[in-house]
């Protein structure tokens, strides 16, 4: 049986450029999105139901489009752009122009007006006469309401438009920094595909359309993960992204100790303290700049941002989903305090776990943040199902930034063929006609992997040592393929000058000349 890579991409593409989001996975995802939106349309009302109707129709149409075009040359991003337009852009425009602002939009708009008039986005404790009077967000969130407070009207004055623009740009930046190479056609296509898919999913599109403030914070957490993935100067920029998120909403705070533990494990204690310092100083400076008067009235800040989210104020938050923490708090004051105590104990246990077994990389940090936030939302006395977009978004990030599967064509003895998907890190038996001898397993993570060839005759000794144990004829066949490969650029043995120069840049261990060819 012979394995060979097939598809529109060059046979020399390394597995690092195979996107996790295959057409089959996109088909399953959009189908699940359609079911979710349809259920939401049945069991909810108001702005939620309006978005759900748009989403159910859009995701259903996109599912059909992906199915119909599965055997054509239509790129996957085409139906996903339809999803972006129908699940985010269209309902956002509809809700912003035809439906009264949601409570979240009202709070952000009022906080920006208070900031310009009084230097603080929070009302004094004596002015908090109903639950809509509270502003549970941190000072920087008021920035999304400044366009309307400064006089812009219509769509340009709606905070949802600015939250959407900022979120999509940050998500694209996160995927771009997470790409194996920063200047690569395949990587650029993957970044666009991931961005459109993420932004059009219910995790991002639904809250953005109705004005919920979580997507910008999620996007900043994703950017932090992408920047922190590699040690060095870029990891310090991760502190800037997390500092901005921490000045917007307290849901970003649990990520600080997790990233600090990762930095200490991977980069050392000094790097950890530099990271923490950047986060705290930037978050504090932005909060002070956006709410200078709040420094003189800490009671208002405490009432709005701490006591109200915990359900410890006279007027209760409408976040009351039937999760364990809320159900316990509903039993009375003793139950409420028990829920708060359980939340504190869970935080303490989580801190101990970071000391005993800290995450060693960004993917581990993403899983740990997702788990921590899920536990926090479950045990919080005032909570709602919508908060779980954080762990779902983080897990989705891990999937979308992971190595995909390399499509292969399996030719059987009967001459038939079938397309299969081989994991990027699997060992593929390479048959006749490949640089390595027939039947010798070669790991996809090694210099010679499935669907790739070696780019220069000078690498033959390294190949021979790597595949030690194979037959002499196999080595000779490999050397012949290497020599033939040098004719790919006639008159220029080895790499072209531009590619030789690019190889000296910081392109990571997965550098591949094919993805940089003009």
N, C-alpha and C positions, 0 to 999 in steps of 0.2 A: 504493500500500500504506500502511496506517495502523497506527501503533504506539500502544498504550495499555497502561498498567499495570493489571494485574488482581490479584485476591486479596482476602483478608479485611481487609487493612490499608487504611487511608485512602489515597486517591489522592494526598494531600498529603505522604506520608512521603518524606523525602529518602533518597537511596541510602545515606547513612551508617548508616541503621538496617536495611538489608538484611543479614541474617546470612550469613556465608560458608557455614555448615553447612546447606545445603539438604537436602531429603528424599532426593534422589538421592545426594548425597555421604554422608549418614548411612547409607543403604542399602549403599553400596559399602564404607564403613568397617566397619560391623558384620559384613558378610560376610567381610571380610579378617580381622577379629578372630576370627571363628568358625573359619576355616581355621588360623590361628596356634594357637589354643587346642587344637584337635583334634590338630595335629602335636605339640604339647607333651605332650598326654596320652599319645601313643603312645611318645615317645622319652625321657621322663623318669620319675622315680619320687618317692616320698615326698610332702612337702608341695607340691612343684611340680606333681606329677601330680594331687593332690587339687584344687588350684585349677583346673588345666586342664580337668578334667572338668566342674566347675561352669561354667567360662567357655565351653567349647564348646557346652554345652546352652543356656546363657543367650543367648549371641550368636546362635546359630542361631534361637532363638525370636524374639528381637528383630528379626532380619533379616526373618523372615516377617511379623511384626507391622507393620513399616514398609512392606513391600510390600503387604499387605492393606489398610492404611489410607491408601495413597498418594492415593486420590481422595476421601477423606472429610474431614470437618472435625476429625478427631482431631488435637490438637496433637502436634508431633514430640516434645515433652518427655515425653509419656506412655510410649511404648516405651523411651525412654532411661532413664526412672526404673525400668522393669523391668530394664534392663541394670545399673543401679546396684545394685539389690537382689540380683540373681543373680550378678553378677561381683565384687562387693565385700562387701556386708553379709553375705550368706549364707555364703560360704566363710570369711570372717573369723570369724564365730561358730562355724562347724564346726571350724575348725582350732584356735581358742582353747579350745574345750571338749572336744574328742574326740581331739586329736593332741598328742603331746609337743611342747614348745617347740622351735622351730628354733634353730640355733646363734646366729643374730643376736639372737634374743630372749633367749637365755641370757647372751650377752655384755652386753647392755644392762642386764638385771636384776642381774647380778653387779657391774657397774660402779657402779650406784646404791648397792648395799649397801656396797661398798668406800668410796664417797664419804662415806656417813654414819658409817662406823666409823673410817676412817683419814684422811679429808680428801682422798683422791685416788681416781680411778676406775681407777688402773693398778696392776698387781702389780709388785713389784720384779723386777729382772732374774733374781735367783736363784730366783724362784717361777714362772718361765715354763717349764713342763715339757712343754707340748704346744701345738698351734696354737690351741686354744680358750682358752688362758690369756691370749692377747693381746687387747688392746682397741684396734683401729686407729682408733677414732673420737675426735674431739676432745671436751673435757670437757663441753660443753653437751648432747651427745647423751645423757648419763646422766640428764638430767631426765625422759626418757620412762620410765625405770625406777623413779623415786622413788615413785609410788603403791604399787607392790608392796613396795618397801623400807620404806615407812611403815606397812604392815600391811594394805593392801587385798588382797582375794582375788578369785578368779574373773575375770570379764571386766573388772571395774574395775581389777584389778591387772595386766592384760596390757598391755605396752608398745605392742602393735599397735593397740589401741583408741585410745590417746592420740595415737599417730602419725597414725592415720586422721583423727581429729577435727581435729587441728591442720592437717594437710595440706589437707583439704577447705575449712576456713575460710580458709586462706591463698590457696588457688586462687580461691575466690569473691571474696576481697578484691582479688586481682590483676586479675581480669576486671572487677570493679566500677570500679577506678581507671582501667582502660584504656578504659572506655566513653566515648563522645563526651560524654555528659551524666551527671551524678551523680544526677539526680532526673527520671526519664523512664520512662514505662511500657514503651516499646519497648526501651529500653536495659536495663531491669530484666529483661525477658523474655529478652533476648539473654545477659545475665550468667548467669541460671539455666540456660539451655540449654548454654552453654559449660562451666559448672562441672560439670553432671551428665555431659556427654559426656566431659570430660577425666578426671573421677574414676572413671568406669566403664570407661575404656579400659584395655587391658593395661599401658600405660606406667605407670599409677598403681595400678590395682586389684591387679594381680598382685604387685608388691613389697610393698604394704601388707598383703595377706592373709597373706603368709608371713613378714613381719617385717623385710624389707630396709629399710635406713635412708635410701634415696635420695629418696623422695617429699617429705619435709619440706624437704629442701635444694632440690629442684627447684621446689617451691612458693614458697620464699623468693626464688629467682632470678627467677621470673615476677613476683613482687610488686616486686622491684627494677626490672625492666624497665618495669612499668606506672608506677611512681612517677618513674622517670628520664625518661620520655617527654617531659615538659614541663619547661622550665627554671624555676628559682625555688625556693621553700621546699620544694615537694614533692620536688624532686630530692635535697635533703639528707636527707629521710626515706628515700630509696632507700639511702643509706649506712647507715641503721639496719638495714634489712632485710638488706643484704648483710653487715653486721657480725655479725648473729645467725647467718646461714648459715655464715660463716667460722669461727664458734666451735663449729659442729656437725661439719663435715666438710671436709677439705682439698680436696675436689672443687669447692668454691666459690671457692677462691683464684684460679684463672686468670681469673675474671670481674673481679677488682679492677683490673688494668691496662687491661682493655678498657673498662670504664666510665670509668676515669680519662681515657683517651685521648678518649673521646666527650665528656666534660665539658670537657676543655681545648679541643677543637675548637668546640664549640657555645657554651659558657658562659664560657670564659676560664680562664686558669691559676689564678687565685685560687679559683674555684669547684672546680676539680679538686683542689687541695690541701685545701680544706675537706671535700670528699667523702672523700678518702683518710684524712684525720685522723679523721673520724667512724667509718669502717670499722675502722681499726686500733685506735683507742682502745676502741671498744665490744667488738670481738672479744677484745682482750686483757683487758679488765675482766671480761667474762663467763667467760673461761677461768680467770682467777685466782680468781674467786668460786666456780666449780664444782670447782676442784682446787687449793685453797690449799697443800696439802702437796706437790703435785707441783713447786712452785717450788724446794723444797729437794732434790728428787731428779730432776734433769733427765735422768739416764740412763734411768730407767723411761719417761719421756715419749718420749724419742728411740727407744727400742727398740720401743715399742708403735705409735707413730703415724707414724714415718718409715722405720725399717729393715724392719719387718715388711711393710708394704705394698709395699716395693721388693724383697722376697724376699731380704734380706741378713741374715736371722737364722737361727739353727740350725733352728728349726721353721718350715717353709714355709707360706705361706698357701694355702688350697685354691683360690684364684682362679687357675685355670690353663687358660683357654680358648685354643684353638690360633690365636692371633693372632700377627702377625709378631714383636712384641717378646718374647713368651713363647717362641716357637719358637727365636729366637736365643739366649735365655737358657738354654735346655735343652741347648745344645751344650757347655756347660762354663763355668768361671769367666770365661774371656776373652770368651765370647759374652755372658755376663750383664753384664759391664762395658761391652761394646759397646752392648748395648741401653740401659743407663743413659746412656751418652754420646750415643746417638742421641736419646734423650728430651730431654737437655739442649740439644743442638743445635737440635732442633725448637722448644723454648721460646725460644731465642735468636732464631731466624728469625722466630718469631711476634712477639717484641718489636720487631724491626726493622720488620715490616709495620705495626705500630701507629704507628710514627713516620712512616713513609713515606706510609701511607694509612689514617689512623684512621677509625673509624666516626663518622658525623655524627648519627645518631639511634638510638633504641632498637631499631628493627627491624634496622638494620645491626649493632648490638652483639649482638643475639640470634644472628644468623647467624655472627658472628665467634666468639662463645662456643661455639656448637655445633661449628664447625669445629675450634677449638682443643682442645676436650675429645675429639672423635673422634680426632684425631691422637694425643693423649696416651694414650688407652685402647688405641689400636692399637700403639703403640711401647712401652708399659709392660711390664717383664719379668714382672710378676704382674698379670694382668688377667682379665676375664670378659665374656662377651657382655652380661650384664645392665647393665653400666655405660653402654651406649649408649642407655639410657632418657633420659639427659640431652640429647644432641643431638636425639633424636626428640621429646622433650617441648618443647624450645625451638622447633623448626621447627613443631610443631603449634600452639604459642602464636602464632607469626607468622601462621599461616593463620587461626586462630579470631578473632584480633583485627583482621584485615584486613577491608576493605569487601567485602561479598558481591556477589551479582548480583541485579539487579532483574528479577523475572518480568514478562514482557510478553506480550501477546496480539497476534499478527500476523494481520491480516485481509487475505486475498488478494482478487484480483479476482473469484474465483468464489464469494465469500461464506463460504468455510471459514475456520476459525481454528485456530491451534496455539499452545500455550504454549512459549515459549522463555525463555532466560535471557540477559540482556544485562549485560555487565560494568558495574560501578558507575561506572567512569571512561570508558565509551565514549560516543561521540557518537550521539545518537538522533535520526533525522529526525522532527520533530514534525509531525503531520498537521493536518487541519482540526479545529477545536474546541479547540485548545490555545492558551495565551496568545500564543504566537509564531506568525508566519505560516506557512502550510503550506509544508512542504518546507525550512524553514530549520534547519540542524543546530545544536543547542544542547548544549554540554558539560554532563555531569552534575555536574561540580564547580563550575559557575557558579551565580549566584543563581537562574537559571531552569533547572531540570533536568528529566529525565524523571520524569513522575508528580508534579511539584510545581506549585504556582501561587504567584503573587506576592501577598503579604499586605498590600496597601495601595495606594491610588491615587497616593500621593505618590511611589511608586517608578517610575512610568511614564517620566519623563525618563531615569532611569538605564537602564531596559530599552531605551529607544529608542537610547541611545548605545551600549549593549552590542551590539545587533543591527544596528548601522549597516550599511547596504548592502541591507537587505531592502526590500520594497515598502512604499509608504505604506499600502496596505490591510492589510498585515500588522501595522503598528504600530497602526492603528485597531482591528483585531481584538484585539490584545493589550491595548490600553487599555480596551476594552469588558469583557474578561474580568477585568481588574484591578478595574474598578468593580463588576462583579457579585460579585467576591470579598468586597467590603466588607460585603455583606449577610449574611455568614456569622454575624456577631454583631449581630443587629438592634438598632438604637438605640445602638450603640457603634462608631463608625467607627474603623478601624485596629485596633490590638490592644486586648484587654481590659486593665483596670488591673493585674490580677495578672500578666499576661504581659508588660506593659510594664515592670513592676518586675523581673521575672525576667530580662528581656533585659539589664539592667545588671549582672547577675552574671557570674561567670567560667564561661561555658558554651561557650567556644571558637567557632571560625569557623563551625562547622556548626550553629549554633543554629537550631531550627525550631519555630515556635509550635505546630504540630500535636502534637508529641511532649510538650508541656507542658500541653496543654489538659486540663481536668478532665473 
